[in-house]
Amino acid sequence: MKKFLFFILVFFCFKFLYSQEEGKPQVTVPEATHDMGDVLKGTKIEYSFVIKNTGTSPLKIIQARPT
């Protein structure tokens, strides 16, 4: 039992230290969804989302797609 608890303690310590590493991008999206309401078929609609990097290194957006 003591070995198991020690393993869990070490695991969370390393996880905490790794998550505090400097130089990581951090994405912040204030409004992650937007309701377009009722839209007639064939109508072109457009909306821009604000995506902000609040981290300390560049944020690379590799792929984006609508849902």
Residue pairs with C-beta under 8 A, 6 or more apart in sequence:
22 56
23 56
23 57
24 55
24 56
24 57
25 53
25 55
25 56
25 57
25 58
25 59
25 60
26 53
26 54
26 55
26 59
27 51
27 52
27 53
27 54
27 55
27 59
28 51
28 52
28 53
28 54
29 49
29 50
29 51
29 52
30 50
30 52
31 49
31 50
32 49
34 47
34 49
36 45
36 47
39 45
51 59
51 61
53 59
